[in-house]
């Protein structure tokens, strides 16, 4: 059953019930009953005639009492549908499909899309290993948010497979991100097909709004998740997206804030710019390099040295500091971004998670921190990593406050100095409020911190 036919079904029968109320009052004669039947028949003819004139959608009544109405009629009726949706305790938004059992037989008709204000558009602009997955979950756990985790990752894999040049990939990625902010998934079959193959848990990570008891069934307490969910389709994504107040996309694949200027200027995009101490970024990235881990194991050491830096890593250090310094300056000094840009340090989020998420929400106009978000913070910020497993590197479970400056126990003083002395890293650290380590004694002194006050001005 299509969303138009479902909404039409609802709209027609609402009109029908009103008709019954009007004509059935004090109805005691056969003539009045006959009048009611004639009125209903005339109503069906009238609606079909309007559809033919408008040329929008075919309207017809079938054995399942389904009517598809014109776009104009749908918009008029949607407000009533949405009001009922907001107050319904067991509203099954989408049927599973032909022949399926469905989840809630007593729910309202499916496919209701509210004709209300478009969702607020928010982008988390981050870089690799800056803690963006952790920050993203603080939005993903909010039921008012349609959150997408790294759509660019799957998009870029596909585009590279199609031999599309790197210059075009970023532009195509921006198009797809913008369409997503509009709750439009047209011309994204390759992306949707990839999402549809995801098992339940990865799907909860990448598109969490499509994993809940309205869309899934068979909750298994032993695994803490559902056994099966509706297939990911364009209709599903667009319908779910349109019921949310906020659309949030987390990406590490856009490195230039200037590329977002048109979206900020014309569509009021809000940007959360996540910054992390470059020493922490490099420490985390080095853990991902198999050759480095192998060498450390062979040499029986647990700290990184400057000799572990490959030429690619050295380039990554310079690129991260250069790009993030430029973005920080643009965000703070360009008038266009004055009300739409918010810079936040990973270390602050890790150490004072509840306080900082309240600050972030307030800056974005989100008034309430839901209980679900608070509970997630409580359960995921005091976690010890399992021994001998690499999966924790990509997990959002952390002892977050301890992780904020964990680089201090993973680097030699020589490596710390190398990073601090890279030209743009030195400047980024100064503006973002990260203090330099001046001696080995300071590096290992746990009573000291190298997270200072953030500033936006050059001294």
C-alpha positions as CSV (number, residue, x, y, z in Angstrom):
1,X,0.0,0.0,0.0
2,X,1.5,3.3,-1.0
3,X,1.7,6.3,1.3
4,X,-0.6,8.3,-0.9
5,X,-3.3,5.5,-0.9
6,X,-2.9,5.1,2.8
7,X,-3.3,8.8,3.5
8,X,-6.2,8.9,1.0
9,X,-7.8,6.1,2.8
10,X,-7.6,8.0,6.0
11,X,-8.7,11.3,4.5
12,X,-11.7,9.8,2.7
13,X,-13.0,7.9,5.7
14,X,-12.6,10.9,7.9
15,X,-14.8,12.8,5.5
16,X,-17.2,9.8,5.3
17,X,-17.5,9.7,9.1
18,X,-18.2,13.4,9.2
19,X,-20.9,12.9,6.6
20,X,-22.5,10.1,8.7
21,X,-22.6,12.4,11.8
22,X,-24.2,15.2,9.8
23,X,-26.8,13.1,8.0
24,X,-27.5,10.4,10.6
25,X,-28.8,12.8,13.3
26,X,-32.4,12.0,13.9
27,X,-32.4,9.7,10.9
28,X,-35.6,7.5,11.2
29,X,-36.9,7.3,7.6
30,X,-35.9,5.3,4.6
31,X,-35.7,8.6,2.6
32,X,-32.9,9.9,4.8
33,X,-31.0,6.7,4.6
34,X,-31.3,6.8,0.8
35,X,-30.1,10.4,0.9
36,X,-27.0,9.3,2.7
37,X,-26.1,6.7,0.1
38,X,-26.6,9.2,-2.7
39,X,-24.4,11.7,-0.9
40,X,-21.6,9.2,-0.5
41,X,-21.7,8.2,-4.1
42,X,-21.6,11.9,-5.2
43,X,-18.6,12.4,-2.9
44,X,-16.6,9.6,-4.6
45,X,-17.5,11.0,-8.1
46,X,-16.6,14.5,-7.0
47,X,-13.1,13.5,-5.6
48,X,-12.4,11.5,-8.8
49,X,-13.4,14.5,-11.0
50,X,-11.1,16.8,-9.0
51,X,-8.2,14.3,-9.5
52,X,-8.7,14.2,-13.2
53,X,-8.7,18.0,-13.4
54,X,-5.6,18.4,-11.3
55,X,-3.8,15.6,-13.1
56,X,-1.9,14.7,-9.9
57,X,-2.8,11.3,-8.7
58,X,-5.4,8.7,-9.7
59,X,-8.1,8.3,-7.2
60,X,-10.0,5.1,-6.8
61,X,-11.8,3.0,-4.2
62,X,-10.7,-0.6,-4.0
63,X,-11.6,-3.6,-1.9
64,X,-9.3,-2.5,0.9
65,X,-10.9,0.9,1.1
66,X,-7.8,2.6,-0.2
67,X,-8.0,6.0,-1.8
68,X,-5.1,8.0,-3.3
69,X,-5.8,11.7,-3.2
70,X,-4.3,14.6,-5.1
71,X,-1.3,16.5,-3.6
72,X,-3.5,19.4,-2.6
73,X,-6.0,17.2,-0.7
74,X,-3.1,15.3,0.9
75,X,-1.7,18.5,2.3
76,X,-5.0,19.6,3.7
77,X,-5.6,16.2,5.4
78,X,-2.1,15.7,6.6
79,X,-2.3,18.1,9.5
80,X,-5.2,16.0,11.1
81,X,-3.2,12.8,10.4
82,X,-0.1,14.2,12.1
83,X,-2.0,15.5,15.1
84,X,-3.3,12.0,15.7
85,X,0.2,10.6,15.1
86,X,1.7,12.7,17.7
87,X,-0.8,11.5,20.3
88,X,-1.0,7.9,19.3
89,X,0.7,5.5,21.7
90,X,1.0,2.6,19.2
91,X,1.3,4.1,15.7
92,X,2.7,1.7,13.2
93,X,4.0,4.2,10.5
94,X,4.7,1.7,7.8
95,X,3.3,-1.7,6.8
96,X,5.9,-4.3,6.2
97,X,4.6,-5.0,2.7
98,X,2.2,-7.3,0.8
99,X,1.7,-10.6,2.6
100,X,3.4,-9.5,5.8
101,X,1.9,-9.9,9.2
102,X,2.5,-6.2,10.2
103,X,3.2,-5.2,13.8
104,X,0.2,-3.3,15.0
105,X,-3.2,-4.0,13.6
106,X,-4.8,-1.3,15.7
107,X,-2.6,1.6,14.6
108,X,-3.5,4.5,12.4
109,X,-3.2,4.3,8.6
110,X,0.5,4.3,7.6
111,X,2.4,6.7,5.5
112,X,1.3,9.9,7.1
113,X,3.8,12.7,6.3
114,X,3.3,15.9,8.2
115,X,3.2,19.1,6.1
116,X,5.1,21.0,8.8
117,X,8.2,23.0,9.0
118,X,11.2,21.3,7.4
119,X,13.6,19.7,9.9
120,X,16.6,21.7,11.2
121,X,19.7,20.8,9.3
122,X,22.8,20.0,11.3
123,X,26.2,18.8,10.2
124,X,29.0,17.4,12.5
125,X,32.1,18.4,10.7
126,X,35.0,16.3,11.9
127,X,38.2,14.5,10.9
128,X,39.3,10.9,11.3
129,X,39.9,9.9,14.9
130,X,38.6,13.1,16.5
131,X,35.8,11.4,18.5
132,X,33.0,12.2,16.0
133,X,31.3,8.8,16.4
134,X,31.0,9.5,20.2
135,X,29.6,12.9,19.6
136,X,27.3,11.6,16.9
137,X,25.7,9.1,19.3
138,X,24.6,12.0,21.5
139,X,22.3,13.0,18.6
140,X,21.5,9.5,17.4
141,X,19.9,8.5,20.7
142,X,17.5,11.5,20.4
143,X,14.1,10.3,19.0
144,X,13.5,13.8,17.5
145,X,16.6,13.3,15.3
146,X,17.1,11.6,11.9
147,X,20.8,10.8,12.1
148,X,23.1,9.5,9.4
149,X,26.5,8.1,10.2
150,X,29.1,8.8,7.5
151,X,27.0,8.5,4.3
152,X,30.1,9.7,2.5
153,X,32.0,6.5,3.4
154,X,29.7,4.3,1.3
155,X,29.2,6.9,-1.4
156,X,32.9,7.4,-2.0
157,X,33.5,3.6,-2.2
158,X,30.8,3.4,-4.8
159,X,32.0,6.4,-6.8
160,X,35.6,5.2,-6.8
161,X,34.5,1.8,-8.0
162,X,32.8,3.7,-10.9
163,X,36.2,5.4,-11.7
164,X,34.9,8.9,-10.9
165,X,37.7,11.3,-10.3
166,X,38.5,12.7,-6.8
167,X,37.5,16.2,-7.9
168,X,34.0,15.1,-8.7
169,X,33.6,12.9,-5.7
170,X,33.4,15.7,-3.2
171,X,30.8,17.6,-5.3
172,X,28.7,14.5,-5.7
173,X,29.0,13.8,-1.9
174,X,27.8,17.4,-1.2
175,X,24.8,16.8,-3.5
176,X,23.9,13.6,-1.7
177,X,24.3,15.2,1.7
178,X,22.1,18.1,0.7
179,X,19.4,15.8,-0.7
180,X,19.5,14.0,2.6
181,X,19.0,17.2,4.5
182,X,15.9,17.7,2.4
183,X,14.7,14.2,3.3
184,X,15.0,13.2,-0.4
185,X,16.7,9.9,-1.3
186,X,16.0,10.1,-5.1
187,X,18.8,8.9,-7.4
188,X,20.5,7.2,-4.4
189,X,19.6,3.6,-5.2
190,X,23.2,2.4,-4.8
191,X,23.4,3.9,-1.3
192,X,20.0,2.5,-0.3
193,X,20.9,-0.9,-1.6
194,X,24.0,-0.9,0.5
195,X,22.0,0.1,3.6
196,X,19.4,-2.6,2.9
197,X,22.1,-5.2,3.3
198,X,23.1,-4.2,6.8
199,X,22.4,-6.5,9.7
200,X,20.4,-5.0,12.6
201,X,23.3,-3.7,14.7
202,X,25.2,-1.9,12.0
203,X,21.9,-0.5,10.7
204,X,21.3,0.9,14.2
205,X,24.6,2.6,14.0
206,X,24.2,4.1,10.5
207,X,20.5,4.9,10.4
208,X,19.2,4.5,14.0
209,X,15.8,6.1,13.3
210,X,14.9,3.0,11.2
211,X,15.4,0.6,14.1
212,X,12.5,0.8,16.6
213,X,9.4,-1.1,17.5
214,X,7.3,0.6,14.8
215,X,9.6,-0.6,12.0
216,X,11.1,-3.8,13.6
217,X,9.8,-6.8,15.4
218,X,10.9,-9.8,17.4
219,X,13.0,-8.0,20.1
220,X,15.4,-10.5,21.6
221,X,16.5,-9.5,25.1
222,X,19.6,-11.9,25.1
223,X,21.2,-10.0,22.2
224,X,19.6,-6.6,23.1
225,X,18.1,-6.0,19.7
226,X,15.4,-6.8,17.2
227,X,15.5,-9.9,15.0
228,X,14.1,-8.3,11.8
229,X,13.2,-4.9,10.5
230,X,11.5,-3.6,7.4
231,X,13.8,-3.4,4.4
232,X,15.5,-0.1,3.9
233,X,13.8,1.6,0.9
234,X,13.5,5.2,-0.4
235,X,10.0,5.5,1.0
236,X,11.0,4.3,4.4
237,X,13.9,6.7,4.7
238,X,11.9,9.7,3.4
239,X,8.9,8.9,5.6
240,X,10.9,8.5,8.7
241,X,13.0,11.6,8.0
242,X,9.9,13.8,7.5
243,X,8.6,12.9,10.9
244,X,11.7,14.3,12.7
245,X,12.5,17.8,13.9
246,X,16.2,17.6,13.2
247,X,18.4,15.9,10.5
248,X,22.0,15.4,11.6
249,X,24.8,14.1,9.4
250,X,28.2,13.2,10.7
251,X,31.0,13.3,8.2
252,X,34.8,13.2,8.2
253,X,35.0,13.5,4.4
254,X,34.5,17.2,4.0
255,X,37.6,19.1,5.0
256,X,36.8,22.6,3.8
257,X,34.2,24.6,5.7
258,X,33.9,27.0,2.7
259,X,32.2,24.2,0.7
260,X,29.2,24.5,3.1
261,X,28.8,28.3,2.6
262,X,25.9,27.9,0.1
263,X,24.0,25.6,2.5
264,X,24.5,27.9,5.4
265,X,23.6,31.0,3.4
266,X,20.5,29.7,1.6
267,X,19.3,26.9,3.8
268,X,20.4,27.8,7.3
269,X,22.6,24.8,7.8
270,X,24.1,24.6,11.3
271,X,27.7,23.3,11.6
272,X,29.1,21.7,14.7
273,X,32.9,21.7,14.2
274,X,34.6,19.0,16.3
275,X,38.3,19.7,17.1
276,X,40.8,17.4,18.9
277,X,44.3,17.9,20.1
278,X,46.5,16.9,17.2
279,X,48.6,14.8,19.6
280,X,45.5,12.8,20.4
281,X,44.5,12.5,16.8
282,X,47.9,11.1,15.7
283,X,48.1,8.7,18.7
284,X,44.7,7.3,17.8
285,X,45.5,7.0,14.0
286,X,48.8,5.2,14.7
287,X,46.9,2.5,16.4
288,X,45.2,1.7,13.1
289,X,48.5,1.0,11.2
290,X,49.2,-2.7,11.2
291,X,52.9,-2.3,10.4
292,X,53.4,0.0,13.4
293,X,51.6,-2.4,15.8
294,X,53.6,-5.3,14.5
295,X,56.9,-3.4,15.0
296,X,55.9,-2.4,18.5
297,X,55.1,-6.0,19.3
298,X,58.3,-7.3,18.0
299,X,60.3,-4.6,19.9
300,X,58.2,-5.2,23.0
301,X,57.3,-1.6,23.6
302,X,54.0,0.1,24.2
303,X,54.7,3.7,23.2
304,X,54.9,5.3,19.8
305,X,58.2,6.9,18.7
306,X,58.8,9.5,15.9
307,X,60.4,6.7,13.9
308,X,57.0,5.1,13.6
309,X,55.8,8.0,11.5
310,X,55.4,7.0,7.9
311,X,55.5,9.7,5.2
312,X,51.7,9.4,4.9
313,X,51.3,10.1,8.6
314,X,53.5,13.1,8.4
315,X,51.4,14.4,5.6
316,X,48.3,13.6,7.6
317,X,49.6,15.7,10.5
318,X,50.2,18.7,8.4
319,X,46.9,18.4,6.5
320,X,44.8,18.0,9.7
321,X,46.3,21.0,11.4
322,X,46.2,23.2,8.3
323,X,42.6,22.3,7.4
324,X,41.2,22.6,11.0
325,X,43.0,25.8,11.6
326,X,41.6,27.3,8.5
327,X,38.1,26.1,9.3
328,X,38.3,27.4,12.9
329,X,39.3,30.8,11.6
330,X,36.5,30.9,8.9
331,X,33.9,29.7,11.4
332,X,34.8,32.3,14.0
333,X,35.5,35.3,11.8
334,X,33.2,35.1,8.8
335,X,29.9,36.9,9.5
336,X,28.0,34.3,7.5
337,X,28.8,31.7,10.1
338,X,28.2,33.8,13.2
339,X,24.9,32.1,14.2
340,X,25.4,28.8,12.4
341,X,28.8,27.7,13.5
342,X,29.7,26.1,16.8
343,X,33.2,24.8,17.6
344,X,33.6,22.2,20.3
345,X,36.7,20.3,21.6
346,X,36.5,16.5,21.9
347,X,38.3,16.7,25.2
348,X,35.6,18.9,26.7
349,X,32.9,16.5,25.5
350,X,34.8,13.6,26.9
351,X,35.4,15.1,30.3
352,X,32.2,17.0,30.8
353,X,29.8,15.1,28.6
354,X,26.5,16.0,30.2
355,X,27.4,19.7,30.5
356,X,28.7,20.0,26.9
357,X,25.8,18.2,25.3
358,X,23.5,20.6,27.0
359,X,25.6,23.5,25.7
360,X,25.6,22.0,22.1
361,X,21.9,21.4,22.2
362,X,21.2,24.9,23.4
363,X,23.3,26.4,20.6
364,X,21.4,24.4,18.1
365,X,18.0,25.3,19.5
366,X,17.3,21.8,20.9
367,X,15.5,22.6,24.2
368,X,15.4,19.2,26.0
369,X,18.0,16.5,26.5
370,X,15.9,13.3,26.4
371,X,16.2,10.6,29.1
372,X,17.4,8.2,26.4
373,X,20.4,10.4,25.7
374,X,21.2,10.8,29.4
375,X,21.0,7.1,29.9
376,X,23.4,6.5,27.0
377,X,25.9,8.9,28.5
378,X,25.7,7.1,31.8
379,X,26.2,3.7,30.2
380,X,28.9,4.6,27.7
381,X,31.3,7.0,29.3
382,X,32.8,4.6,32.0
383,X,33.8,1.6,30.0
384,X,37.1,-0.3,30.1
385,X,38.4,-1.7,26.8
386,X,38.5,-5.5,26.4
387,X,42.0,-7.0,26.4
388,X,43.3,-8.4,23.1
389,X,40.5,-7.1,20.8
390,X,40.8,-4.5,18.1
391,X,37.0,-3.8,17.7
392,X,37.1,-1.3,20.6
393,X,39.0,1.1,18.3
394,X,35.8,1.7,16.4
395,X,33.5,1.6,19.4
396,X,31.8,4.6,21.1
397,X,32.1,2.9,24.5
398,X,35.0,4.6,26.4
399,X,36.2,5.7,29.7
400,X,35.8,9.1,28.1
401,X,37.5,11.3,30.6
402,X,40.6,9.1,30.8
403,X,40.7,8.9,27.0
404,X,40.8,12.7,26.7
405,X,44.6,12.8,27.3
406,X,45.5,9.2,26.9
407,X,48.1,10.2,24.2
408,X,50.4,11.1,27.1
409,X,51.0,7.5,27.9
410,X,51.3,6.3,24.3
411,X,54.0,8.7,22.9
412,X,57.6,9.4,23.6
413,X,58.6,13.0,24.3
414,X,60.4,13.1,20.9
415,X,57.2,12.3,19.1
416,X,55.2,14.8,21.1
417,X,57.7,17.5,20.3
418,X,57.6,16.7,16.6
419,X,53.8,17.2,16.4
420,X,53.9,20.4,18.5
421,X,56.5,22.0,16.3
422,X,54.7,21.4,13.0
423,X,53.9,25.0,12.0
424,X,50.1,24.9,11.7
425,X,49.8,22.4,14.6
426,X,51.5,24.9,16.9
427,X,49.1,27.6,15.8
428,X,46.0,25.4,16.0
429,X,47.0,24.3,19.5
430,X,47.5,27.8,20.6
431,X,44.1,29.0,19.3
432,X,42.2,25.9,20.5
433,X,43.7,26.1,23.9
434,X,46.0,23.1,24.0
435,X,49.2,23.6,26.0
436,X,52.6,22.5,24.9
437,X,54.5,19.8,26.8
438,X,57.9,21.1,27.7
439,X,59.6,18.2,29.4
440,X,59.4,14.4,30.0
441,X,58.6,15.1,33.6
442,X,55.6,17.2,32.6
443,X,54.4,14.6,30.2
444,X,54.2,11.9,32.9
445,X,52.9,14.2,35.7
446,X,49.3,13.1,36.1
447,X,48.5,16.2,38.2
448,X,49.0,18.4,35.2
449,X,46.7,18.9,32.2
450,X,47.5,20.2,28.8
451,X,43.9,21.2,28.0
452,X,43.7,25.0,28.5
453,X,41.1,27.6,27.7
454,X,40.0,27.9,24.1
455,X,40.4,31.3,22.4
456,X,39.6,32.5,18.9
457,X,42.2,35.3,18.8
458,X,45.8,35.2,17.9
459,X,48.2,36.4,20.6
